[in-house]
Amino acid sequence: VELRSPSDNLEPLKTKMQEYLDNGMRLGWLIDRKNRQVYVYRLGVAVECLDNPATLSSEEVLPGFTLDLSKIW
C-alpha cells in the first residue's frame, strides 16, 4: 500500500509501484487522497484506476481482507 501525501508527485509513485511489480509484488494499491482515486497494481494485469471506491478487497492475496477507505478520504 502506497499512500500519496499532499506534497507527493503522482508519477514517481506510479514508477515505484511498477518497480514493485517487476520485483514480484502480486497486488499493490496506490491511494491518491487528493483525487480520491486508487490505482490497483496486479501481476500480469493492466493497472486499474478506481474513482472514489468505498472499500478495497485484497482478492486472492489476503483472502477476507477488506480496507474501508472512509477513514482515508
N, CA, C, O and CB atoms as a CASP TS submission, in Angstrom:
PFRMAT TS
TARGET T0000
AUTHOR 0000-0000-0000
METHOD Language model
MODEL 1
PARENT N/A
ATOM      1  N   VAL     1       0.855  -1.177   0.000  1.00  0.00           N
ATOM      2  CA  VAL     1       0.000   0.000   0.000  1.00  0.00           C
ATOM      3  C   VAL     1       0.893   1.230   0.000  1.00  0.00           C
ATOM      4  O   VAL     1       1.793   1.365   0.829  1.00  0.00           O
ATOM      5  CB  VAL     1      -0.969   0.004   1.226  1.00  0.00           C
ATOM      6  N   GLU     2       0.631   2.114  -0.934  1.00  0.00           N
ATOM      7  CA  GLU     2       1.346   3.384  -1.017  1.00  0.00           C
ATOM      8  C   GLU     2       0.295   4.476  -0.907  1.00  0.00           C
ATOM      9  O   GLU     2      -0.674   4.485  -1.666  1.00  0.00           O
ATOM     10  CB  GLU     2       2.185   3.509  -2.356  1.00  0.00           C
ATOM     11  N   LEU     3       0.481   5.402   0.036  1.00  0.00           N
ATOM     12  CA  LEU     3      -0.467   6.487   0.257  1.00  0.00           C
ATOM     13  C   LEU     3       0.190   7.789  -0.182  1.00  0.00           C
ATOM     14  O   LEU     3       1.217   8.193   0.363  1.00  0.00           O
ATOM     15  CB  LEU     3      -0.916   6.558   1.754  1.00  0.00           C
ATOM     16  N   ARG     4      -0.409   8.436  -1.168  1.00  0.00           N
ATOM     17  CA  ARG     4       0.142   9.695  -1.676  1.00  0.00           C
ATOM     18  C   ARG     4      -0.091  10.807  -0.667  1.00  0.00           C
ATOM     19  O   ARG     4      -1.223  11.049  -0.247  1.00  0.00           O
ATOM     20  CB  ARG     4      -0.489  10.064  -3.040  1.00  0.00           C
ATOM     21  N   SER     5       0.985  11.483  -0.279  1.00  0.00           N
ATOM     22  CA  SER     5       0.855  12.630   0.616  1.00  0.00           C
ATOM     23  C   SER     5       0.594  13.877  -0.230  1.00  0.00           C
ATOM     24  O   SER     5       0.829  13.859  -1.438  1.00  0.00           O
ATOM     25  CB  SER     5       2.138  12.807   1.501  1.00  0.00           C
ATOM     26  N   PRO     6       0.114  14.953   0.383  1.00  0.00           N
ATOM     27  CA  PRO     6      -0.198  16.161  -0.389  1.00  0.00           C
ATOM     28  C   PRO     6       0.989  16.711  -1.183  1.00  0.00           C
ATOM     29  O   PRO     6       0.794  17.342  -2.221  1.00  0.00           O
ATOM     30  CB  PRO     6      -0.706  17.227   0.536  1.00  0.00           C
ATOM     31  N   SER     7       2.199  16.482  -0.712  1.00  0.00           N
ATOM     32  CA  SER     7       3.377  17.022  -1.397  1.00  0.00           C
ATOM     33  C   SER     7       3.966  16.078  -2.447  1.00  0.00           C
ATOM     34  O   SER     7       4.890  16.461  -3.164  1.00  0.00           O
ATOM     35  CB  SER     7       4.434  17.355  -0.385  1.00  0.00           C
ATOM     36  N   ASP     8       3.449  14.853  -2.547  1.00  0.00           N
ATOM     37  CA  ASP     8       3.983  13.868  -3.491  1.00  0.00           C
ATOM     38  C   ASP     8       3.517  14.126  -4.914  1.00  0.00           C
ATOM     39  O   ASP     8       2.359  14.472  -5.153  1.00  0.00           O
ATOM     40  CB  ASP     8       3.579  12.469  -3.069  1.00  0.00           C
ATOM     41  N   ASN     9       4.436  13.953  -5.852  1.00  0.00           N
ATOM     42  CA  ASN     9       4.101  13.944  -7.272  1.00  0.00           C
ATOM     43  C   ASN     9       3.643  12.528  -7.603  1.00  0.00           C
ATOM     44  O   ASN     9       4.274  11.564  -7.170  1.00  0.00           O
ATOM     45  CB  ASN     9       5.329  14.391  -8.174  1.00  0.00           C
ATOM     46  N   LEU    10       2.579  12.386  -8.346  1.00  0.00           N
ATOM     47  CA  LEU    10       1.984  11.077  -8.617  1.00  0.00           C
ATOM     48  C   LEU    10       2.863  10.188  -9.502  1.00  0.00           C
ATOM     49  O   LEU    10       2.946   8.983  -9.265  1.00  0.00           O
ATOM     50  CB  LEU    10       0.636  11.260  -9.272  1.00  0.00           C
ATOM     51  N   GLU    11       3.509  10.751 -10.499  1.00  0.00           N
ATOM     52  CA  GLU    11       4.267   9.931 -11.457  1.00  0.00           C
ATOM     53  C   GLU    11       5.396   9.123 -10.816  1.00  0.00           C
ATOM     54  O   GLU    11       5.534   7.943 -11.140  1.00  0.00           O
ATOM     55  CB  GLU    11       4.845  10.816 -12.531  1.00  0.00           C
ATOM     56  N   PRO    12       6.211   9.696  -9.922  1.00  0.00           N
ATOM     57  CA  PRO    12       7.234   8.871  -9.270  1.00  0.00           C
ATOM     58  C   PRO    12       6.638   7.732  -8.439  1.00  0.00           C
ATOM     59  O   PRO    12       7.243   6.666  -8.331  1.00  0.00           O
ATOM     60  CB  PRO    12       8.103   9.739  -8.383  1.00  0.00           C
ATOM     61  N   LEU    13       5.476   7.946  -7.863  1.00  0.00           N
ATOM     62  CA  LEU    13       4.822   6.882  -7.096  1.00  0.00           C
ATOM     63  C   LEU    13       4.362   5.761  -8.018  1.00  0.00           C
ATOM     64  O   LEU    13       4.475   4.584  -7.676  1.00  0.00           O
ATOM     65  CB  LEU    13       3.627   7.440  -6.305  1.00  0.00           C
ATOM     66  N   LYS    14       3.845   6.125  -9.187  1.00  0.00           N
ATOM     67  CA  LYS    14       3.444   5.107 -10.165  1.00  0.00           C
ATOM     68  C   LYS    14       4.662   4.301 -10.615  1.00  0.00           C
ATOM     69  O   LYS    14       4.582   3.082 -10.771  1.00  0.00           O
ATOM     70  CB  LYS    14       2.751   5.764 -11.388  1.00  0.00           C
ATOM     71  N   THR    15       5.776   4.977 -10.820  1.00  0.00           N
ATOM     72  CA  THR    15       7.011   4.292 -11.206  1.00  0.00           C
ATOM     73  C   THR    15       7.454   3.332 -10.110  1.00  0.00           C
ATOM     74  O   THR    15       7.868   2.209 -10.394  1.00  0.00           O
ATOM     75  CB  THR    15       8.128   5.311 -11.503  1.00  0.00           C
ATOM     76  N   LYS    16       7.365   3.775  -8.859  1.00  0.00           N
ATOM     77  CA  LYS    16       7.739   2.920  -7.731  1.00  0.00           C
ATOM     78  C   LYS    16       6.853   1.675  -7.673  1.00  0.00           C
ATOM     79  O   LYS    16       7.344   0.571  -7.438  1.00  0.00           O
ATOM     80  CB  LYS    16       7.642   3.703  -6.409  1.00  0.00           C
ATOM     81  N   MET    17       5.559   1.853  -7.886  1.00  0.00           N
ATOM     82  CA  MET    17       4.646   0.707  -7.867  1.00  0.00           C
ATOM     83  C   MET    17       4.979  -0.273  -8.988  1.00  0.00           C
ATOM     84  O   MET    17       4.915  -1.487  -8.792  1.00  0.00           O
ATOM     85  CB  MET    17       3.188   1.178  -7.995  1.00  0.00           C
ATOM     86  N   GLN    18       5.334   0.247 -10.153  1.00  0.00           N
ATOM     87  CA  GLN    18       5.717  -0.626 -11.262  1.00  0.00           C
ATOM     88  C   GLN    18       6.991  -1.395 -10.926  1.00  0.00           C
ATOM     89  O   GLN    18       7.123  -2.564 -11.290  1.00  0.00           O
ATOM     90  CB  GLN    18       5.914   0.194 -12.551  1.00  0.00           C
ATOM     91  N   GLU    19       7.919  -0.753 -10.240  1.00  0.00           N
ATOM     92  CA  GLU    19       9.142  -1.438  -9.806  1.00  0.00           C
ATOM     93  C   GLU    19       8.808  -2.569  -8.837  1.00  0.00           C
ATOM     94  O   GLU    19       9.402  -3.645  -8.907  1.00  0.00           O
ATOM     95  CB  GLU    19      10.119  -0.440  -9.144  1.00  0.00           C
ATOM     96  N   TYR    20       7.864  -2.330  -7.942  1.00  0.00           N
ATOM     97  CA  TYR    20       7.430  -3.393  -7.021  1.00  0.00           C
ATOM     98  C   TYR    20       6.879  -4.582  -7.806  1.00  0.00           C
ATOM     99  O   TYR    20       7.189  -5.734  -7.502  1.00  0.00           O
ATOM    100  CB  TYR    20       6.357  -2.860  -6.033  1.00  0.00           C
ATOM    101  N   LEU    21       6.055  -4.289  -8.826  1.00  0.00           N
ATOM    102  CA  LEU    21       5.511  -5.362  -9.671  1.00  0.00           C
ATOM    103  C   LEU    21       6.629  -6.125 -10.375  1.00  0.00           C
ATOM    104  O   LEU    21       6.617  -7.354 -10.436  1.00  0.00           O
ATOM    105  CB  LEU    21       4.533  -4.787 -10.711  1.00  0.00           C
ATOM    106  N   ASP    22       7.582  -5.384 -10.899  1.00  0.00           N
ATOM    107  CA  ASP    22       8.700  -6.002 -11.612  1.00  0.00           C
ATOM    108  C   ASP    22       9.514  -6.918 -10.704  1.00  0.00           C
ATOM    109  O   ASP    22      10.205  -7.820 -11.178  1.00  0.00           O
ATOM    110  CB  ASP    22       9.603  -4.926 -12.204  1.00  0.00           C
ATOM    111  N   ASN    23       9.428  -6.681  -9.398  1.00  0.00           N
ATOM    112  CA  ASN    23      10.161  -7.491  -8.425  1.00  0.00           C
ATOM    113  C   ASN    23       9.285  -8.539  -7.746  1.00  0.00           C
ATOM    114  O   ASN    23       9.672  -9.107  -6.724  1.00  0.00           O
ATOM    115  CB  ASN    23      10.779  -6.598  -7.379  1.00  0.00           C
ATOM    116  N   GLY    24       8.096  -8.799  -8.315  1.00  0.00           N
ATOM    117  CA  GLY    24       7.283  -9.914  -7.844  1.00  0.00           C
ATOM    118  C   GLY    24       6.086  -9.590  -6.977  1.00  0.00           C
ATOM    119  O   GLY    24       5.409 -10.506  -6.511  1.00  0.00           O
ATOM    120  N   MET    25       5.798  -8.309  -6.743  1.00  0.00           N
ATOM    121  CA  MET    25       4.609  -7.965  -5.961  1.00  0.00           C
ATOM    122  C   MET    25       3.367  -8.490  -6.680  1.00  0.00           C
ATOM    123  O   MET    25       3.239  -8.323  -7.893  1.00  0.00           O
ATOM    124  CB  MET    25       4.511  -6.422  -5.741  1.00  0.00           C
ATOM    125  N   ARG    26       2.465  -9.114  -5.952  1.00  0.00           N
ATOM    126  CA  ARG    26       1.252  -9.668  -6.567  1.00  0.00           C
ATOM    127  C   ARG    26       0.097  -8.679  -6.596  1.00  0.00           C
ATOM    128  O   ARG    26      -0.722  -8.710  -7.514  1.00  0.00           O
ATOM    129  CB  ARG    26       0.824 -10.912  -5.828  1.00  0.00           C
ATOM    130  N   LEU    27       0.024  -7.802  -5.602  1.00  0.00           N
ATOM    131  CA  LEU    27      -1.063  -6.828  -5.524  1.00  0.00           C
ATOM    132  C   LEU    27      -0.558  -5.590  -4.812  1.00  0.00           C
ATOM    133  O   LEU    27       0.077  -5.685  -3.762  1.00  0.00           O
ATOM    134  CB  LEU    27      -2.302  -7.418  -4.794  1.00  0.00           C
ATOM    135  N   GLY    28      -0.839  -4.428  -5.384  1.00  0.00           N
ATOM    136  CA  GLY    28      -0.463  -3.172  -4.746  1.00  0.00           C
ATOM    137  C   GLY    28      -1.534  -2.124  -4.963  1.00  0.00           C
ATOM    138  O   GLY    28      -2.195  -2.090  -6.002  1.00  0.00           O
ATOM    139  N   TRP    29      -1.695  -1.271  -3.966  1.00  0.00           N
ATOM    140  CA  TRP    29      -2.657  -0.175  -4.055  1.00  0.00           C
ATOM    141  C   TRP    29      -1.919   1.141  -3.889  1.00  0.00           C
ATOM    142  O   TRP    29      -1.207   1.342  -2.905  1.00  0.00           O
ATOM    143  CB  TRP    29      -3.776  -0.319  -2.987  1.00  0.00           C
ATOM    144  N   LEU    30      -2.087   2.027  -4.842  1.00  0.00           N
ATOM    145  CA  LEU    30      -1.586   3.386  -4.736  1.00  0.00           C
ATOM    146  C   LEU    30      -2.802   4.268  -4.479  1.00  0.00           C
ATOM    147  O   LEU    30      -3.641   4.460  -5.359  1.00  0.00           O
ATOM    148  CB  LEU    30      -0.792   3.832  -6.035  1.00  0.00           C
ATOM    149  N   ILE    31      -2.886   4.794  -3.275  1.00  0.00           N
ATOM    150  CA  ILE    31      -4.058   5.565  -2.855  1.00  0.00           C
ATOM    151  C   ILE    31      -3.753   7.053  -2.996  1.00  0.00           C
ATOM    152  O   ILE    31      -2.836   7.577  -2.364  1.00  0.00           O
ATOM    153  CB  ILE    31      -4.460   5.220  -1.387  1.00  0.00           C
ATOM    154  N   ASP    32      -4.534   7.717  -3.830  1.00  0.00           N
ATOM    155  CA  ASP    32      -4.384   9.142  -4.112  1.00  0.00           C
ATOM    156  C   ASP    32      -5.539   9.875  -3.433  1.00  0.00           C
ATOM    157  O   ASP    32      -6.628  10.000  -3.993  1.00  0.00           O
ATOM    158  CB  ASP    32      -4.359   9.424  -5.663  1.00  0.00           C
ATOM    159  N   ARG    33      -5.283  10.355  -2.218  1.00  0.00           N
ATOM    160  CA  ARG    33      -6.343  11.022  -1.443  1.00  0.00           C
ATOM    161  C   ARG    33      -6.812  12.306  -2.115  1.00  0.00           C
ATOM    162  O   ARG    33      -7.998  12.635  -2.073  1.00  0.00           O
ATOM    163  CB  ARG    33      -5.850  11.334  -0.028  1.00  0.00           C
ATOM    164  N   LYS    34      -5.893  13.026  -2.728  1.00  0.00           N
ATOM    165  CA  LYS    34      -6.225  14.310  -3.350  1.00  0.00           C
ATOM    166  C   LYS    34      -7.325  14.157  -4.395  1.00  0.00           C
ATOM    167  O   LYS    34      -8.253  14.963  -4.443  1.00  0.00           O
ATOM    168  CB  LYS    34      -4.981  14.925  -3.991  1.00  0.00           C
ATOM    169  N   ASN    35      -7.223  13.128  -5.229  1.00  0.00           N
ATOM    170  CA  ASN    35      -8.182  12.917  -6.313  1.00  0.00           C
ATOM    171  C   ASN    35      -9.190  11.810  -6.026  1.00  0.00           C
ATOM    172  O   ASN    35     -10.020  11.475  -6.871  1.00  0.00           O
ATOM    173  CB  ASN    35      -7.448  12.598  -7.578  1.00  0.00           C
ATOM    174  N   ARG    36      -9.106  11.243  -4.815  1.00  0.00           N
ATOM    175  CA  ARG    36      -9.992  10.139  -4.416  1.00  0.00           C
ATOM    176  C   ARG    36      -9.968   9.001  -5.431  1.00  0.00           C
ATOM    177  O   ARG    36     -11.001   8.503  -5.877  1.00  0.00           O
ATOM    178  CB  ARG    36     -11.425  10.644  -4.244  1.00  0.00           C
ATOM    179  N   GLN    37      -8.747   8.617  -5.773  1.00  0.00           N
ATOM    180  CA  GLN    37      -8.554   7.516  -6.712  1.00  0.00           C
ATOM    181  C   GLN    37      -7.610   6.487  -6.110  1.00  0.00           C
ATOM    182  O   GLN    37      -6.746   6.807  -5.293  1.00  0.00           O
ATOM    183  CB  GLN    37      -8.006   8.031  -8.061  1.00  0.00           C
ATOM    184  N   VAL    38      -7.798   5.244  -6.538  1.00  0.00           N
ATOM    185  CA  VAL    38      -6.892   4.169  -6.155  1.00  0.00           C
ATOM    186  C   VAL    38      -6.439   3.471  -7.426  1.00  0.00           C
ATOM    187  O   VAL    38      -7.253   3.050  -8.249  1.00  0.00           O
ATOM    188  CB  VAL    38      -7.574   3.164  -5.165  1.00  0.00           C
ATOM    189  N   TYR    39      -5.134   3.358  -7.568  1.00  0.00           N
ATOM    190  CA  TYR    39      -4.551   2.617  -8.683  1.00  0.00           C
ATOM    191  C   TYR    39      -4.236   1.221  -8.170  1.00  0.00           C
ATOM    192  O   TYR    39      -3.495   1.053  -7.202  1.00  0.00           O
ATOM    193  CB  TYR    39      -3.262   3.331  -9.255  1.00  0.00           C
ATOM    194  N   VAL    40      -4.807   0.227  -8.830  1.00  0.00           N
ATOM    195  CA  VAL    40      -4.639  -1.161  -8.412  1.00  0.00           C
ATOM    196  C   VAL    40      -3.632  -1.818  -9.343  1.00  0.00           C
ATOM    197  O   VAL    40      -3.821  -1.872 -10.558  1.00  0.00           O
ATOM    198  CB  VAL    40      -6.001  -1.931  -8.421  1.00  0.00           C
ATOM    199  N   TYR    41      -2.565  -2.312  -8.744  1.00  0.00           N
ATOM    200  CA  TYR    41      -1.491  -2.980  -9.488  1.00  0.00           C
ATOM    201  C   TYR    41      -1.560  -4.467  -9.194  1.00  0.00           C
ATOM    202  O   TYR    41      -1.540  -4.888  -8.037  1.00  0.00           O
ATOM    203  CB  TYR    41      -0.085  -2.402  -9.112  1.00  0.00           C
ATOM    204  N   ARG    42      -1.644  -5.261 -10.264  1.00  0.00           N
ATOM    205  CA  ARG    42      -1.674  -6.723 -10.140  1.00  0.00           C
ATOM    206  C   ARG    42      -0.652  -7.305 -11.102  1.00  0.00           C
ATOM    207  O   ARG    42      -0.460  -6.797 -12.206  1.00  0.00           O
ATOM    208  CB  ARG    42      -3.106  -7.295 -10.430  1.00  0.00           C
ATOM    209  N   LEU    43      -0.011  -8.356 -10.679  1.00  0.00           N
ATOM    210  CA  LEU    43       0.980  -9.025 -11.515  1.00  0.00           C
ATOM    211  C   LEU    43       0.323  -9.545 -12.788  1.00  0.00           C
ATOM    212  O   LEU    43      -0.648 -10.298 -12.718  1.00  0.00           O
ATOM    213  CB  LEU    43       1.655 -10.178 -10.744  1.00  0.00           C
ATOM    214  N   GLY    44       0.843  -9.153 -13.950  1.00  0.00           N
ATOM    215  CA  GLY    44       0.354  -9.648 -15.232  1.00  0.00           C
ATOM    216  C   GLY    44      -0.932  -9.028 -15.730  1.00  0.00           C
ATOM    217  O   GLY    44      -1.512  -9.514 -16.701  1.00  0.00           O
ATOM    218  N   VAL    45      -1.399  -7.951 -15.082  1.00  0.00           N
ATOM    219  CA  VAL    45      -2.661  -7.307 -15.457  1.00  0.00           C
ATOM    220  C   VAL    45      -2.416  -5.799 -15.582  1.00  0.00           C
ATOM    221  O   VAL    45      -1.597  -5.239 -14.853  1.00  0.00           O
ATOM    222  CB  VAL    45      -3.791  -7.610 -14.402  1.00  0.00           C
ATOM    223  N   ALA    46      -3.122  -5.149 -16.501  1.00  0.00           N
ATOM    224  CA  ALA    46      -3.003  -3.698 -16.650  1.00  0.00           C
ATOM    225  C   ALA    46      -3.459  -2.994 -15.375  1.00  0.00           C
ATOM    226  O   ALA    46      -4.352  -3.469 -14.673  1.00  0.00           O
ATOM    227  CB  ALA    46      -3.829  -3.206 -17.859  1.00  0.00           C
ATOM    228  N   VAL    47      -2.834  -1.860 -15.087  1.00  0.00           N
ATOM    229  CA  VAL    47      -3.193  -1.072 -13.908  1.00  0.00           C
ATOM    230  C   VAL    47      -4.634  -0.599 -14.044  1.00  0.00           C
ATOM    231  O   VAL    47      -5.059  -0.151 -15.109  1.00  0.00           O
ATOM    232  CB  VAL    47      -2.230   0.140 -13.727  1.00  0.00           C
ATOM    233  N   GLU    48      -5.374  -0.707 -12.949  1.00  0.00           N
ATOM    234  CA  GLU    48      -6.777  -0.282 -12.923  1.00  0.00           C
ATOM    235  C   GLU    48      -6.895   0.937 -12.015  1.00  0.00           C
ATOM    236  O   GLU    48      -6.340   0.948 -10.916  1.00  0.00           O
ATOM    237  CB  GLU    48      -7.717  -1.440 -12.433  1.00  0.00           C
ATOM    238  N   CYS    49      -7.614   1.964 -12.468  1.00  0.00           N
ATOM    239  CA  CYS    49      -7.843   3.163 -11.665  1.00  0.00           C
ATOM    240  C   CYS    49      -9.292   3.174 -11.204  1.00  0.00           C
ATOM    241  O   CYS    49     -10.213   3.158 -12.021  1.00  0.00           O
ATOM    242  CB  CYS    49      -7.507   4.454 -12.469  1.00  0.00           C
ATOM    243  N   LEU    50      -9.488   3.201  -9.888  1.00  0.00           N
ATOM    244  CA  LEU    50     -10.828   3.231  -9.303  1.00  0.00           C
ATOM    245  C   LEU    50     -11.119   4.638  -8.805  1.00  0.00           C
ATOM    246  O   LEU    50     -10.300   5.228  -8.101  1.00  0.00           O
ATOM    247  CB  LEU    50     -10.960   2.197  -8.146  1.00  0.00           C
ATOM    248  N   ASP    51     -12.271   5.177  -9.161  1.00  0.00           N
ATOM    249  CA  ASP    51     -12.676   6.504  -8.709  1.00  0.00           C
ATOM    250  C   ASP    51     -13.524   6.409  -7.454  1.00  0.00           C
ATOM    251  O   ASP    51     -14.607   5.825  -7.462  1.00  0.00           O
ATOM    252  CB  ASP    51     -13.443   7.235  -9.810  1.00  0.00           C
ATOM    253  N   ASN    52     -13.019   6.991  -6.375  1.00  0.00           N
ATOM    254  CA  ASN    52     -13.733   7.115  -5.108  1.00  0.00           C
ATOM    255  C   ASN    52     -14.333   5.802  -4.595  1.00  0.00           C
ATOM    256  O   ASN    52     -15.516   5.766  -4.256  1.00  0.00           O
ATOM    257  CB  ASN    52     -14.820   8.125  -5.257  1.00  0.00           C
ATOM    258  N   PRO    53     -13.550   4.734  -4.531  1.00  0.00           N
ATOM    259  CA  PRO    53     -14.106   3.477  -4.010  1.00  0.00           C
ATOM    260  C   PRO    53     -14.349   3.573  -2.505  1.00  0.00           C
ATOM    261  O   PRO    53     -13.623   4.269  -1.795  1.00  0.00           O
ATOM    262  CB  PRO    53     -13.159   2.297  -4.320  1.00  0.00           C
ATOM    263  N   ALA    54     -15.363   2.877  -2.031  1.00  0.00           N
ATOM    264  CA  ALA    54     -15.664   2.851  -0.596  1.00  0.00           C
ATOM    265  C   ALA    54     -14.769   1.859   0.138  1.00  0.00           C
ATOM    266  O   ALA    54     -14.389   2.084   1.288  1.00  0.00           O
ATOM    267  CB  ALA    54     -17.137   2.495  -0.365  1.00  0.00           C
ATOM    268  N   THR    55     -14.436   0.761  -0.537  1.00  0.00           N
ATOM    269  CA  THR    55     -13.596  -0.279   0.056  1.00  0.00           C
ATOM    270  C   THR    55     -12.667  -0.851  -1.007  1.00  0.00           C
ATOM    271  O   THR    55     -12.873  -0.673  -2.208  1.00  0.00           O
ATOM    272  CB  THR    55     -14.463  -1.403   0.685  1.00  0.00           C
ATOM    273  N   LEU    56     -11.643  -1.540  -0.529  1.00  0.00           N
ATOM    274  CA  LEU    56     -10.747  -2.295  -1.404  1.00  0.00           C
ATOM    275  C   LEU    56     -10.672  -3.714  -0.879  1.00  0.00           C
ATOM    276  O   LEU    56     -10.593  -3.938   0.328  1.00  0.00           O
ATOM    277  CB  LEU    56      -9.325  -1.645  -1.476  1.00  0.00           C
ATOM    278  N   SER    57     -10.698  -4.660  -1.783  1.00  0.00           N
ATOM    279  CA  SER    57     -10.596  -6.072  -1.422  1.00  0.00           C
ATOM    280  C   SER    57      -9.217  -6.575  -1.818  1.00  0.00           C
ATOM    281  O   SER    57      -8.685  -6.212  -2.866  1.00  0.00           O
ATOM    282  CB  SER    57     -11.715  -6.916  -2.108  1.00  0.00           C
ATOM    283  N   SER    58      -8.649  -7.413  -0.964  1.00  0.00           N
ATOM    284  CA  SER    58      -7.307  -7.922  -1.247  1.00  0.00           C
ATOM    285  C   SER    58      -7.324  -9.137  -2.151  1.00  0.00           C
ATOM    286  O   SER    58      -6.275  -9.710  -2.446  1.00  0.00           O
ATOM    287  CB  SER    58      -6.602  -8.265   0.038  1.00  0.00           C
ATOM    288  N   GLU    59      -8.499  -9.534  -2.593  1.00  0.00           N
ATOM    289  CA  GLU    59      -8.673 -10.604  -3.565  1.00  0.00           C
ATOM    290  C   GLU    59      -7.993 -11.878  -3.100  1.00  0.00           C
ATOM    291  O   GLU    59      -8.175 -12.304  -1.960  1.00  0.00           O
ATOM    292  CB  GLU    59      -8.127 -10.186  -4.923  1.00  0.00           C
ATOM    293  N   GLU    60      -7.215 -12.483  -3.972  1.00  0.00           N
ATOM    294  CA  GLU    60      -6.608 -13.768  -3.645  1.00  0.00           C
ATOM    295  C   GLU    60      -5.350 -13.639  -2.789  1.00  0.00           C
ATOM    296  O   GLU    60      -4.861 -14.651  -2.285  1.00  0.00           O
ATOM    297  CB  GLU    60      -6.278 -14.504  -4.910  1.00  0.00           C
ATOM    298  N   VAL    61      -4.814 -12.446  -2.607  1.00  0.00           N
ATOM    299  CA  VAL    61      -3.559 -12.283  -1.870  1.00  0.00           C
ATOM    300  C   VAL    61      -3.767 -12.420  -0.363  1.00  0.00           C
ATOM    301  O   VAL    61      -3.010 -13.126   0.303  1.00  0.00           O
ATOM    302  CB  VAL    61      -2.935 -10.925  -2.185  1.00  0.00           C
ATOM    303  N   LEU    62      -4.777 -11.757   0.175  1.00  0.00           N
ATOM    304  CA  LEU    62      -5.145 -11.851   1.591  1.00  0.00           C
ATOM    305  C   LEU    62      -6.648 -12.114   1.663  1.00  0.00           C
ATOM    306  O   LEU    62      -7.422 -11.184   1.890  1.00  0.00           O
ATOM    307  CB  LEU    62      -4.754 -10.537   2.382  1.00  0.00           C
ATOM    308  N   PRO    63      -7.065 -13.344   1.477  1.00  0.00           N
ATOM    309  CA  PRO    63      -8.499 -13.658   1.454  1.00  0.00           C
ATOM    310  C   PRO    63      -9.223 -13.126   2.696  1.00  0.00           C
ATOM    311  O   PRO    63      -8.776 -13.307   3.828  1.00  0.00           O
ATOM    312  CB  PRO    63      -8.702 -15.171   1.346  1.00  0.00           C
ATOM    313  N   GLY    64     -10.345 -12.470   2.443  1.00  0.00           N
ATOM    314  CA  GLY    64     -11.167 -11.960   3.530  1.00  0.00           C
ATOM    315  C   GLY    64     -10.801 -10.562   3.997  1.00  0.00           C
ATOM    316  O   GLY    64     -11.548  -9.966   4.773  1.00  0.00           O
ATOM    317  N   PHE    65      -9.672 -10.016   3.546  1.00  0.00           N
ATOM    318  CA  PHE    65      -9.266  -8.677   3.975  1.00  0.00           C
ATOM    319  C   PHE    65      -9.914  -7.624   3.089  1.00  0.00           C
ATOM    320  O   PHE    65      -9.860  -7.708   1.862  1.00  0.00           O
ATOM    321  CB  PHE    65      -7.730  -8.534   3.941  1.00  0.00           C
ATOM    322  N   THR    66     -10.526  -6.633   3.722  1.00  0.00           N
ATOM    323  CA  THR    66     -11.115  -5.504   3.016  1.00  0.00           C
ATOM    324  C   THR    66     -10.686  -4.227   3.721  1.00  0.00           C
ATOM    325  O   THR    66     -10.746  -4.146   4.948  1.00  0.00           O
ATOM    326  CB  THR    66     -12.673  -5.618   2.954  1.00  0.00           C
ATOM    327  N   LEU    67     -10.256  -3.237   2.964  1.00  0.00           N
ATOM    328  CA  LEU    67      -9.842  -1.952   3.515  1.00  0.00           C
ATOM    329  C   LEU    67     -10.977  -0.953   3.331  1.00  0.00           C
ATOM    330  O   LEU    67     -11.406  -0.688   2.207  1.00  0.00           O
ATOM    331  CB  LEU    67      -8.535  -1.443   2.836  1.00  0.00           C
ATOM    332  N   ASP    68     -11.461  -0.400   4.441  1.00  0.00           N
ATOM    333  CA  ASP    68     -12.511   0.616   4.426  1.00  0.00           C
ATOM    334  C   ASP    68     -11.841   1.970   4.196  1.00  0.00           C
ATOM    335  O   ASP    68     -11.052   2.422   5.025  1.00  0.00           O
ATOM    336  CB  ASP    68     -13.345   0.609   5.768  1.00  0.00           C
ATOM    337  N   LEU    69     -12.148   2.605   3.091  1.00  0.00           N
ATOM    338  CA  LEU    69     -11.493   3.862   2.737  1.00  0.00           C
ATOM    339  C   LEU    69     -12.175   5.096   3.324  1.00  0.00           C
ATOM    340  O   LEU    69     -11.684   6.208   3.129  1.00  0.00           O
ATOM    341  CB  LEU    69     -11.437   3.992   1.249  1.00  0.00           C
ATOM    342  N   SER    70     -13.275   4.938   4.027  1.00  0.00           N
ATOM    343  CA  SER    70     -13.988   6.103   4.565  1.00  0.00           C
ATOM    344  C   SER    70     -13.114   6.908   5.529  1.00  0.00           C
ATOM    345  O   SER    70     -13.265   8.126   5.617  1.00  0.00           O
ATOM    346  CB  SER    70     -15.267   5.655   5.277  1.00  0.00           C
ATOM    347  N   LYS    71     -12.223   6.263   6.237  1.00  0.00           N
ATOM    348  CA  LYS    71     -11.351   6.979   7.178  1.00  0.00           C
ATOM    349  C   LYS    71     -10.152   7.608   6.473  1.00  0.00           C
ATOM    350  O   LYS    71      -9.490   8.486   7.027  1.00  0.00           O
ATOM    351  CB  LYS    71     -10.865   6.031   8.274  1.00  0.00           C
ATOM    352  N   ILE    72      -9.879   7.160   5.260  1.00  0.00           N
ATOM    353  CA  ILE    72      -8.754   7.704   4.496  1.00  0.00           C
ATOM    354  C   ILE    72      -9.184   8.923   3.692  1.00  0.00           C
ATOM    355  O   ILE    72      -8.441   9.899   3.589  1.00  0.00           O
ATOM    356  CB  ILE    72      -8.171   6.634   3.560  1.00  0.00           C
ATOM    357  N   TRP    73     -10.378   8.866   3.127  1.00  0.00           N
ATOM    358  CA  TRP    73     -10.857  10.003   2.345  1.00  0.00           C
ATOM    359  C   TRP    73     -11.144  11.150   3.280  1.00  0.00           C
ATOM    360  O   TRP    73     -11.561  12.220   2.836  1.00  0.00           O
ATOM    361  CB  TRP    73     -12.118   9.637   1.526  1.00  0.00           C
TER
END
